[in-house]
């Protein structure tokens, strides 16, 4: 498998200053379920693609790709011209980094622990 074959869209992360209202809307409108990870994060279930809602200032949804080798993925996106906006960090269940592609879209890449 090449680097590009394993970096597919895997997760979409929303932000909301009104986390509970957004969660309630998604549940009522789309039938999505949620796993609560503390007071500021909800993992979206049953939406067809992985996703989450983070409490915070409103920003465009963050597209998250999945990689087998996070360090290799970091090198690939840097070589292609990305600006790294968050270095590799850990979270429950994995690790990820965030970047902006040359056109300005914010994205992230994650891998399982």
DRENMAR-911072 format. One record per residue: x, y, z of N, C-alpha, C in turn; residue in one letter; residue number from 1. Coordinates in pm, whole numbers, plus 50000, padded with zeros to 5 digits. Atoms other than C-alpha are relative to their C-alpha. Example, Ala and Ser with C-alpha at 12.3 -4.5 7.8 and 13.67 -1.06 7.14 Angstrom:
BEGIN
<sedren n_east="50089" n_north="49881" n_up="50000" ca_east="51230" ca_north="49550" ca_up="50780" c_east="50090" c_north="50120" c_up="50000" residu="A" num="1"/>
<sedren n_east="49918" n_north="49881" n_up="49994" ca_east="51367" ca_north="49894" ca_up="50714" c_east="49923" c_north="50109" c_up="50073" residu="S" num="2"/>
// end
This chain:
BEGIN
<sedren n_east="50085" n_north="49882" n_up="50000" ca_east="50000" ca_north="50000" ca_up="50000" c_east="50089" c_north="50124" c_up="50000" residu="X" num="1"/>
<sedren n_east="49921" n_north="49877" n_up="50005" ca_east="50140" ca_north="50339" ca_up="49907" c_east="49948" c_north="50100" c_up="50102" residu="X" num="2"/>
<sedren n_east="50040" n_north="49896" n_up="49905" ca_east="50127" ca_north="50647" ca_up="50129" c_east="49866" c_north="50060" c_up="49963" residu="X" num="3"/>
<sedren n_east="50125" n_north="49934" n_up="50043" ca_east="49847" ca_north="50796" ca_up="49923" c_east="49880" c_north="49907" c_up="50010" residu="X" num="4"/>
<sedren n_east="50112" n_north="50093" n_up="49992" ca_east="49636" ca_north="50479" ca_up="49927" c_east="49945" c_north="49988" c_up="50141" residu="X" num="5"/>
<sedren n_east="50053" n_north="50017" n_up="49865" ca_east="49610" ca_north="50472" ca_up="50306" c_east="49950" c_north="50130" c_up="50061" residu="X" num="6"/>
<sedren n_east="50048" n_north="49873" n_up="49944" ca_east="49537" ca_north="50843" ca_up="50361" c_east="49867" c_north="50038" c_up="49935" residu="X" num="7"/>
<sedren n_east="50136" n_north="49976" n_up="50049" ca_east="49161" ca_north="50846" ca_up="50302" c_east="49922" c_north="50079" c_up="50105" residu="X" num="8"/>
<sedren n_east="50085" n_north="49928" n_up="49906" ca_east="48894" ca_north="51068" ca_up="50459" c_east="49936" c_north="49898" c_up="50094" residu="X" num="9"/>
<sedren n_east="50045" n_north="50095" n_up="49900" ca_east="48799" ca_north="50896" ca_up="50784" c_east="49908" c_north="50063" c_up="50104" residu="X" num="10"/>
<sedren n_east="50066" n_north="49935" n_up="49887" ca_east="48645" ca_north="51158" ca_up="51014" c_east="49975" c_north="50146" c_up="49965" residu="X" num="11"/>
<sedren n_east="50030" n_north="49858" n_up="50015" ca_east="48480" ca_north="51500" ca_up="51010" c_east="49972" c_north="50056" c_up="50138" residu="X" num="12"/>
<sedren n_east="50015" n_north="49942" n_up="49867" ca_east="48509" ca_north="51719" ca_up="51317" c_east="49936" c_north="50138" c_up="49990" residu="X" num="13"/>
<sedren n_east="50070" n_north="49872" n_up="49993" ca_east="48264" ca_north="52000" ca_up="51383" c_east="50039" c_north="50071" c_up="50129" residu="X" num="14"/>
<sedren n_east="49985" n_north="49924" n_up="49876" ca_east="48301" ca_north="52278" ca_up="51637" c_east="49868" c_north="50071" c_up="50026" residu="X" num="15"/>
<sedren n_east="50124" n_north="49931" n_up="49965" ca_east="48020" ca_north="52448" ca_up="51824" c_east="50014" c_north="50070" c_up="50134" residu="X" num="16"/>
<sedren n_east="50002" n_north="49933" n_up="49870" ca_east="47998" ca_north="52714" ca_up="52094" c_east="49881" c_north="49953" c_up="50084" residu="X" num="17"/>
<sedren n_east="50120" n_north="50054" n_up="49934" ca_east="47663" ca_north="52545" ca_up="52179" c_east="49996" c_north="49850" c_up="49977" residu="X" num="18"/>
<sedren n_east="49983" n_north="50144" n_up="50023" ca_east="47771" ca_north="52181" ca_up="52193" c_east="49872" c_north="49920" c_up="50018" residu="X" num="19"/>
<sedren n_east="50121" n_north="50077" n_up="49973" ca_east="47452" ca_north="52046" ca_up="52349" c_east="49891" c_north="50026" c_up="49895" residu="X" num="20"/>
<sedren n_east="50100" n_north="49967" n_up="50101" ca_east="47230" ca_north="52230" ca_up="52099" c_east="50034" c_north="49934" c_up="49866" residu="X" num="21"/>
<sedren n_east="49958" n_north="50065" n_up="50124" ca_east="47433" ca_north="52100" ca_up="51805" c_east="49978" c_north="49850" c_up="50008" residu="X" num="22"/>
<sedren n_east="50022" n_north="50144" n_up="49980" ca_east="47426" ca_north="51746" ca_up="51945" c_east="49852" c_north="49967" c_up="49989" residu="X" num="23"/>
<sedren n_east="50145" n_north="50023" n_up="50003" ca_east="47050" ca_north="51767" ca_up="51996" c_east="49945" c_north="50012" c_up="49858" residu="X" num="24"/>
<sedren n_east="50045" n_north="49982" n_up="50138" ca_east="46996" ca_north="51897" ca_up="51643" c_east="50039" c_north="49879" c_up="49915" residu="X" num="25"/>
<sedren n_east="49955" n_north="50114" n_up="50080" ca_east="47208" ca_north="51621" ca_up="51484" c_east="49922" c_north="49874" c_up="50036" residu="X" num="26"/>
<sedren n_east="50077" n_north="50118" n_up="49957" ca_east="47022" ca_north="51358" ca_up="51690" c_east="49859" c_north="50004" c_up="49944" residu="X" num="27"/>
<sedren n_east="50139" n_north="49989" n_up="50046" ca_east="46674" ca_north="51487" ca_up="51603" c_east="49988" c_north="50001" c_up="49848" residu="X" num="28"/>
<sedren n_east="50010" n_north="49986" n_up="50145" ca_east="46741" ca_north="51575" ca_up="51239" c_east="50050" c_north="49876" c_up="49925" residu="X" num="29"/>
<sedren n_east="49935" n_north="50106" n_up="50076" ca_east="46963" ca_north="51283" ca_up="51138" c_east="50002" c_north="49864" c_up="50069" residu="X" num="30"/>
<sedren n_east="50001" n_north="50126" n_up="49927" ca_east="46920" ca_north="51014" ca_up="51406" c_east="50136" c_north="49954" c_up="50048" residu="X" num="31"/>
<sedren n_east="49866" n_north="50038" n_up="49956" ca_east="47287" ca_north="51022" ca_up="51503" c_east="50001" c_north="49979" c_up="50150" residu="X" num="32"/>
<sedren n_east="49976" n_north="50025" n_up="49859" ca_east="47399" ca_north="50888" ca_up="51841" c_east="50139" c_north="50052" c_up="50035" residu="X" num="33"/>
<sedren n_east="49875" n_north="49938" n_up="49956" ca_east="47693" ca_north="51009" ca_up="52050" c_east="50062" c_north="49926" c_up="50117" residu="X" num="34"/>
<sedren n_east="49924" n_north="50044" n_up="49885" ca_east="47963" ca_north="50896" ca_up="52288" c_east="50062" c_north="50126" c_up="50059" residu="X" num="35"/>
<sedren n_east="49947" n_north="49880" n_up="49935" ca_east="48054" ca_north="51166" ca_up="52540" c_east="50140" c_north="49974" c_up="50053" residu="X" num="36"/>
<sedren n_east="49863" n_north="50005" n_up="49950" ca_east="48425" ca_north="51220" ca_up="52603" c_east="50023" c_north="50128" c_up="50079" residu="X" num="37"/>
<sedren n_east="49987" n_north="49881" n_up="49917" ca_east="48407" ca_north="51470" ca_up="52885" c_east="49899" c_north="50106" c_up="49961" residu="X" num="38"/>
<sedren n_east="50099" n_north="49895" n_up="50022" ca_east="48217" ca_north="51798" ca_up="52886" c_east="50013" c_north="50072" c_up="49866" residu="X" num="39"/>
<sedren n_east="49974" n_north="49918" n_up="50118" ca_east="48369" ca_north="51934" ca_up="52563" c_east="50014" c_north="49924" c_up="49869" residu="X" num="40"/>
<sedren n_east="49985" n_north="50075" n_up="50125" ca_east="48365" ca_north="51653" ca_up="52306" c_east="49898" c_north="49888" c_up="49991" residu="X" num="41"/>
<sedren n_east="50093" n_north="50108" n_up="50029" ca_east="48111" ca_north="51418" ca_up="52150" c_east="50048" c_north="49928" c_up="49874" residu="X" num="42"/>
<sedren n_east="49968" n_north="50082" n_up="50117" ca_east="48198" ca_north="51133" ca_up="51914" c_east="49868" c_north="49964" c_up="49934" residu="X" num="43"/>
<sedren n_east="50123" n_north="50026" n_up="50075" ca_east="47931" ca_north="51098" ca_up="51645" c_east="49998" c_north="49854" c_up="49957" residu="X" num="44"/>
<sedren n_east="50021" n_north="50139" n_up="50039" ca_east="47797" ca_north="50746" ca_up="51587" c_east="49885" c_north="49992" c_up="49899" residu="X" num="45"/>
<sedren n_east="50111" n_north="50030" n_up="50093" ca_east="47575" ca_north="50606" ca_up="51308" c_east="49978" c_north="50108" c_up="49894" residu="X" num="46"/>
<sedren n_east="50014" n_north="49893" n_up="50099" ca_east="47647" ca_north="50891" ca_up="51063" c_east="50054" c_north="49959" c_up="49863" residu="X" num="47"/>
<sedren n_east="49946" n_north="50045" n_up="50127" ca_east="47803" ca_north="50682" ca_up="50784" c_east="50149" c_north="50021" c_up="49987" residu="X" num="48"/>
<sedren n_east="49858" n_north="49969" n_up="49997" ca_east="48148" ca_north="50830" ca_up="50846" c_east="50029" c_north="50046" c_up="50142" residu="X" num="49"/>
<sedren n_east="49968" n_north="49955" n_up="49865" ca_east="48326" ca_north="50893" ca_up="51174" c_east="49995" c_north="50151" c_up="50011" residu="X" num="50"/>
<sedren n_east="50005" n_north="49856" n_up="49980" ca_east="48281" ca_north="51235" ca_up="51324" c_east="49994" c_north="50036" c_up="50146" residu="X" num="51"/>
<sedren n_east="50005" n_north="49952" n_up="49864" ca_east="48286" ca_north="51447" ca_up="51633" c_east="49958" c_north="50145" c_up="50004" residu="X" num="52"/>
<sedren n_east="50033" n_north="49860" n_up="49975" ca_east="48175" ca_north="51776" ca_up="51782" c_east="50085" c_north="50045" c_up="50118" residu="X" num="53"/>
<sedren n_east="49916" n_north="49943" n_up="49895" ca_east="48417" ca_north="51986" ca_up="51984" c_east="49941" c_north="50133" c_up="50044" residu="X" num="54"/>
<sedren n_east="50047" n_north="49871" n_up="49951" ca_east="48300" ca_north="52268" ca_up="52210" c_east="50108" c_north="50104" c_up="49970" residu="X" num="55"/>
<sedren n_east="49903" n_north="49895" n_up="50031" ca_east="48466" ca_north="52587" ca_up="52089" c_east="49943" c_north="50098" c_up="49901" residu="X" num="56"/>
<sedren n_east="50039" n_north="49899" n_up="50099" ca_east="48453" ca_north="52881" ca_up="51856" c_east="49963" c_north="49932" c_up="49869" residu="X" num="57"/>
<sedren n_east="50045" n_north="50054" n_up="50127" ca_east="48273" ca_north="52813" ca_up="51531" c_east="50110" c_north="50013" c_up="49896" residu="X" num="58"/>
<sedren n_east="49904" n_north="50004" n_up="50110" ca_east="48504" ca_north="52713" ca_up="51247" c_east="49948" c_north="49901" c_up="49898" residu="X" num="59"/>
<sedren n_east="50045" n_north="50099" n_up="50099" ca_east="48458" ca_north="52518" ca_up="50924" c_east="50031" c_north="49858" c_up="50048" residu="X" num="60"/>
<sedren n_east="49971" n_north="50139" n_up="49961" ca_east="48440" ca_north="52138" ca_up="50968" c_east="50143" c_north="49962" c_up="49961" residu="X" num="61"/>
<sedren n_east="49864" n_north="50047" n_up="50021" ca_east="48782" ca_north="51974" ca_up="50993" c_east="49994" c_north="49860" c_up="49939" residu="X" num="62"/>
<sedren n_east="49993" n_north="50130" n_up="50065" ca_east="48841" ca_north="51688" ca_up="50750" c_east="50124" c_north="49928" c_up="50053" residu="X" num="63"/>
<sedren n_east="49892" n_north="50077" n_up="49940" ca_east="49053" ca_north="51415" ca_up="50909" c_east="50025" c_north="49874" c_up="49917" residu="X" num="64"/>
<sedren n_east="49958" n_north="50117" n_up="50075" ca_east="49243" ca_north="51154" ca_up="50708" c_east="50061" c_north="49899" c_up="50098" residu="X" num="65"/>
<sedren n_east="49939" n_north="50103" n_up="49916" ca_east="49363" ca_north="50823" ca_up="50853" c_east="50123" c_north="49946" c_up="49929" residu="X" num="66"/>
<sedren n_east="49875" n_north="50052" n_up="50054" ca_east="49719" ca_north="50698" ca_up="50806" c_east="50047" c_north="49882" c_up="50083" residu="X" num="67"/>
<sedren n_east="49938" n_north="50111" n_up="49929" ca_east="49904" ca_north="50381" ca_up="50897" c_east="50124" c_north="50046" c_up="50076" residu="X" num="68"/>
<sedren n_east="49874" n_north="49952" n_up="49944" ca_east="50227" ca_north="50571" ca_up="50972" c_east="49991" c_north="50152" c_up="50008" residu="X" num="69"/>
<sedren n_east="50023" n_north="49856" n_up="49983" ca_east="50173" ca_north="50920" ca_up="51115" c_east="50122" c_north="50083" c_up="49965" residu="X" num="70"/>
<sedren n_east="49879" n_north="49924" n_up="50030" ca_east="50533" ca_north="51035" ca_up="51090" c_east="50025" c_north="50006" c_up="49850" residu="X" num="71"/>
<sedren n_east="49984" n_north="50003" n_up="50145" ca_east="50549" ca_north="50928" ca_up="50726" c_east="49898" c_north="50093" c_up="49934" residu="X" num="72"/>
<sedren n_east="50104" n_north="49912" n_up="50054" ca_east="50219" ca_north="51107" ca_up="50656" c_east="50037" c_north="50146" c_up="50020" residu="X" num="73"/>
<sedren n_east="49956" n_north="49863" n_up="49973" ca_east="50357" ca_north="51423" ca_up="50818" c_east="50103" c_north="50043" c_up="49896" residu="X" num="74"/>
<sedren n_east="49900" n_north="49969" n_up="50102" ca_east="50656" ca_north="51411" ca_up="50584" c_east="49941" c_north="50018" c_up="49862" residu="X" num="75"/>
<sedren n_east="50064" n_north="49992" n_up="50131" ca_east="50434" ca_north="51354" ca_up="50281" c_east="49927" c_north="50133" c_up="49983" residu="X" num="76"/>
<sedren n_east="50076" n_north="49875" n_up="50016" ca_east="50206" ca_north="51653" ca_up="50348" c_east="50092" c_north="50121" c_up="50006" residu="X" num="77"/>
<sedren n_east="49904" n_north="49889" n_up="49998" ca_east="50500" ca_north="51878" ca_up="50437" c_east="50069" c_north="50013" c_up="49864" residu="X" num="78"/>
<sedren n_east="49933" n_north="49998" n_up="50130" ca_east="50678" ca_north="51781" ca_up="50114" c_east="49908" c_north="50052" c_up="49889" residu="X" num="79"/>
<sedren n_east="50097" n_north="49953" n_up="50099" ca_east="50360" ca_north="51861" ca_up="49922" c_east="49965" c_north="50148" c_up="50019" residu="X" num="80"/>
<sedren n_east="50021" n_north="49856" n_up="49982" ca_east="50354" ca_north="52215" ca_up="50066" c_east="49910" c_north="50041" c_up="50114" residu="X" num="81"/>
<sedren n_east="50090" n_north="49966" n_up="49889" ca_east="50137" ca_north="52195" ca_up="50380" c_east="50073" c_north="50083" c_up="50106" residu="X" num="82"/>
<sedren n_east="49953" n_north="49927" n_up="49882" ca_east="50180" ca_north="52434" ca_up="50673" c_east="49948" c_north="49922" c_up="50121" residu="X" num="83"/>
<sedren n_east="50041" n_north="50075" n_up="49882" ca_east="50176" ca_north="52231" ca_up="50996" c_east="49952" c_north="50099" c_up="50105" residu="X" num="84"/>
<sedren n_east="50057" n_north="49907" n_up="49901" ca_east="49945" ca_north="52408" ca_up="51243" c_east="49995" c_north="49942" c_up="50140" residu="X" num="85"/>
<sedren n_east="49988" n_north="50069" n_up="49871" ca_east="49956" ca_north="52148" ca_up="51525" c_east="50089" c_north="49879" c_up="49979" residu="X" num="86"/>
<sedren n_east="49910" n_north="50114" n_up="50007" ca_east="50245" ca_north="51911" ca_up="51570" c_east="49928" c_north="49875" c_up="50052" residu="X" num="87"/>
<sedren n_east="50059" n_north="50126" n_up="49956" ca_east="50173" ca_north="51545" ca_up="51647" c_east="49969" c_north="50005" c_up="50150" residu="X" num="88"/>
<sedren n_east="50042" n_north="50007" n_up="49860" ca_east="49976" ca_north="51504" ca_up="51970" c_east="49916" c_north="49875" c_up="50019" residu="X" num="89"/>
<sedren n_east="50078" n_north="50117" n_up="49967" ca_east="49802" ca_north="51220" ca_up="52148" c_east="49863" c_north="50039" c_up="50051" residu="X" num="90"/>
<sedren n_east="50136" n_north="49987" n_up="49946" ca_east="49433" ca_north="51184" ca_up="52232" c_east="49953" c_north="49858" c_up="50029" residu="X" num="91"/>
<sedren n_east="50045" n_north="50138" n_up="49969" ca_east="49233" ca_north="50887" ca_up="52367" c_east="49976" c_north="49920" c_up="49872" residu="X" num="92"/>
<sedren n_east="50016" n_north="50088" n_up="50115" ca_east="49271" ca_north="50615" ca_up="52105" c_east="50092" c_north="50026" c_up="49883" residu="X" num="93"/>
<sedren n_east="49915" n_north="49975" n_up="50115" ca_east="49524" ca_north="50774" ca_up="51876" c_east="50092" c_north="50119" c_up="50014" residu="X" num="94"/>
<sedren n_east="49912" n_north="49884" n_up="50011" ca_east="49759" ca_north="51046" ca_up="51764" c_east="49964" c_north="50072" c_up="49871" residu="X" num="95"/>
<sedren n_east="50026" n_north="49928" n_up="50124" ca_east="49723" ca_north="51322" ca_up="51505" c_east="50081" c_north="50127" c_up="49993" residu="X" num="96"/>
<sedren n_east="49946" n_north="49866" n_up="50022" ca_east="49860" ca_north="51640" ca_up="51355" c_east="49901" c_north="50075" c_up="49911" residu="X" num="97"/>
<sedren n_east="50090" n_north="49917" n_up="50080" ca_east="49682" ca_north="51930" ca_up="51185" c_east="50083" c_north="50089" c_up="49908" residu="X" num="98"/>
<sedren n_east="49927" n_north="49919" n_up="50099" ca_east="49780" ca_north="52135" ca_up="50881" c_east="49903" c_north="50080" c_up="49914" residu="X" num="99"/>
<sedren n_east="50074" n_north="49929" n_up="50103" ca_east="49667" ca_north="52381" ca_up="50617" c_east="50065" c_north="49965" c_up="49867" residu="X" num="100"/>
<sedren n_east="49948" n_north="50023" n_up="50135" ca_east="49700" ca_north="52288" ca_up="50254" c_east="50022" c_north="50138" c_up="49937" residu="X" num="101"/>
<sedren n_east="49964" n_north="49870" n_up="50056" ca_east="49833" ca_north="52565" ca_up="50024" c_east="49883" c_north="50094" c_up="49970" residu="X" num="102"/>
<sedren n_east="50117" n_north="49916" n_up="50025" ca_east="49480" ca_north="52690" ca_up="49946" c_east="49935" c_north="50052" c_up="50126" residu="X" num="103"/>
<sedren n_east="50050" n_north="49950" n_up="49872" ca_east="49410" ca_north="52743" ca_up="50317" c_east="49905" c_north="49910" c_up="50074" residu="X" num="104"/>
<sedren n_east="50090" n_north="50090" n_up="49929" ca_east="49185" ca_north="52449" ca_up="50404" c_east="50072" c_north="49930" c_up="50115" residu="X" num="105"/>
<sedren n_east="49946" n_north="50071" n_up="49885" ca_east="49248" ca_north="52311" ca_up="50752" c_east="49962" c_north="49853" c_up="49991" residu="X" num="106"/>
<sedren n_east="50021" n_north="50144" n_up="50003" ca_east="49286" ca_north="51933" ca_up="50766" c_east="50082" c_north="49936" c_up="50112" residu="X" num="107"/>
<sedren n_east="49923" n_north="50074" n_up="49901" ca_east="49428" ca_north="51667" ca_up="50997" c_east="50023" c_north="49859" c_up="49950" residu="X" num="108"/>
<sedren n_east="49974" n_north="50142" n_up="50025" ca_east="49577" ca_north="51319" ca_up="50980" c_east="50015" c_north="49934" c_up="50134" residu="X" num="109"/>
<sedren n_east="49992" n_north="50074" n_up="49873" ca_east="49538" ca_north="51061" ca_up="51257" c_east="50041" c_north="49857" c_up="49973" residu="X" num="110"/>
<sedren n_east="49975" n_north="50144" n_up="50004" ca_east="49648" ca_north="50708" ca_up="51332" c_east="49961" c_north="49943" c_up="50136" residu="X" num="111"/>
<sedren n_east="50033" n_north="50068" n_up="49875" ca_east="49544" ca_north="50455" ca_up="51592" c_east="50126" c_north="49977" c_up="50081" residu="X" num="112"/>
<sedren n_east="49885" n_north="50028" n_up="49913" ca_east="49767" ca_north="50391" ca_up="51892" c_east="50039" c_north="49856" c_up="49984" residu="X" num="113"/>
// end
